[in-house]
Amino acid sequence: MRRHRTPIFHFILRSVKNPATADEILQDAWLRMIQGAREFQRASRFTTWAYTVARNLCIDHARKAVHRRHPSLDQARDDDGATLGDGVAANDPGADRNAIGHQLQRSLVVAIESLPGDQREVFVLREYSNMSFKEIADVVGAPENTVKSRMRYALERLQSSLVEYEDYARTLG
Amino acid sequence: MDCETCNDLLLDLHYDELDVARAAEVRAHLEGCNDCRAASEGLGRTRVLASKLSLPDAPVHSATVMAALTSTSPVTAAVSGRVSAVIPIERAREARSVGWLQRVGELAMRRQVAMVAISLLMVGLGLRYLPFRSPTQSVTTEMSQPEVIPATELAPTPAPAPTPTAAPGFANSMRSRAPVARPMAPAEGRAQAQAARAQNLDALRGADLGSGSASDSVGSSSRGGRSAGSGPSDGLGRSSRLGQAEAPVAAAAAPAPSAAAAPGSYGGFAQVPADEERQLQAAMPPAPAPAPSSWSSARSSAESASSRGDLANAIANYQRALALDPPAAERQAIALALHRALNSAGRGEEANRIRAQYLTPAADPAALAGQVPSSVPRTQTGAGMAQPSAPRPAATRPARRSINNVQTDLNQSAY
């Protein structure tokens, strides 16, 4: 659980876009997994099962919050212009030391959250949870080729969104 | 590799999901294709930027989650050998205890095992329901021998009070069950067999002669081969048909039936269970009046009937007397009397048959002595007796004087 805690939380956070809500959903997901341990089939991977539970909770939350408005991560909380996304990456020491890096963090969050939901979840699972395309296909219930297409579209969107950081990326790469 | 294929495989290349050979092909194509290389570099830069996103630390477990974890005493078990899962201790123990059961269950559910089990079951059922055969009793013997028990043999003594309203269907079904009996004493002598046949014939004759429609039965049988008609004699008629069709065959096949000597053994046939015996007796038609058991008494009865003018009764008694194997001289006299009675009754065709069978010089009394028991019982009416026996060569034996005398007398009476 400790091993999957951070990636799952990040997956939930990128889905619900609110750290507090993501925390609630994560705790609920743990409870579901503990209570549903008897139903867990050894034929499937625990990773796939855990992300499926978390994804279903995110979908339920999104359905309940259709008529509610939540502040976006890039929405300014106050007059200083700080956003929720700033808080998310606050623990990264490099974000404080490097202004470009700090700005990149914000831009990345905005770009990822601006992705369509099906592309976003595929991108997060592939890029940050290090799941294979086949496992992602099992989690989202779509064919593997569809997952790859969504991933390709997500990368192209991010590339166009982060075009201002291409030179920076070349220095890093 | 073309650009389209390379473009499709770029993702797999960047995320290391291509095998070595395929990845080498894609890299070789990228070396010579600027467009594809530019696309690949763009994906690479985006991935580099995305990797710079710092993942937030997940919050610690809430009190509720911790309570759930401690209450279920979770243990960490390897799942798929790579990740760990939270599985309660109870479930782990249960999984260990039922593991061998699951393996046995999976083995039993395989298709091959199911087919073998079904085959063994079918073989077992076949062995279970096959009838037991003794070494001395072969299948061919059972199939070739007519295992028919006459209705009269199944009831060796006249039933004291049979049910007159016994359903004919039930009676037929019981008759159909009669052939299950098996011969059990094949070593008995031929004399006993003939005596038993004679007793069977007595019963069969009695079944017809004892009924009120005896003359009708004899007449109709001689004319059309049909048995007695309807009404009260219907049951007797059915019994007569049964005896006509089955009794001689069964008697000839069974070497030593001794009906009277062995009560309960049914004349040498295997013993029928008591309840089945009661059912058979109940299904039998009412027993006829006891008939004379010797040829002399039959002859005297025929003569008395003839003196009363009862030609039908006289003819029947004469036929029965002939069937009871009288001495040769007496057979001629009885045959002559029968011939006269048939002529008097206007049944010239049957009279001619009697004449040809018993009263011609070619009819050897010695040969007839051996033919009568086997040929006569084939009918209890006049139909079977009217059938001429096989022609015998006249030169084999000289004609006897008594036959010549009878022939002369016969010619005088007939013409």
Interface residues (C-beta under 8 A of the other chain):
Chain A: M1 R3 H4 R5 T6 P7 I8 F9 H10 L13 P19 D23 L26 Q27 W30 L31 M33 I34 Q35 A37 R38 F40 R42 R45 F46 T47 V88 A89 N91 D92 G94 A95 G101 L104 Q105 L108 V109 I112 F123 R126 E127 Y128 S132 F133 K148 M151 R152 L155 L158 Q159 L162 Y165 E166 Y168 A169 R170 L172 G173
Chain B: L11 D12 Y15 E17 G42 L43 G44 R45 T46 R47 V48 L49 A50 S51 K52 L53 S54 L55 P56 D57 A58 P59 H61 S62 T64 V65 A68 L69 T72 P74 V79 S80 R82 V83 S84 A85 V86 I87 P88 R91
